[in-house]
Amino acid sequence: MKRTGALVCSLLLAVSAFSAATAEAKTVKVSFTVAKDSIWDRGAQKFKQLVEERSGGRHNVEIYANGVLVGGN
């Protein structure tokens, strides 16, 4: 339950970045250290779907699982 809350909070922060968006396209990178097909991935996929639908394709969401963007740190 705490993980879901953390995911929701993270996604809400990303959504708030869109609230001040201008007409130019934006790309948001969502990264997490757990495996693809986890609950985190499913949440990120849903977030991607909603953002891209509701923005009319102006905004793009890229999802990186398995700590790809962490770089070993």
Buried (B, 14 or more C-beta within 10 A) or exposed (E): EEEEEEBEEBBEEBBEEBEEEEEEEBEBEBBBEEEBEBEBBEBBBEBBEEBBEEBEEBBBBEBBBBBEBEEEE
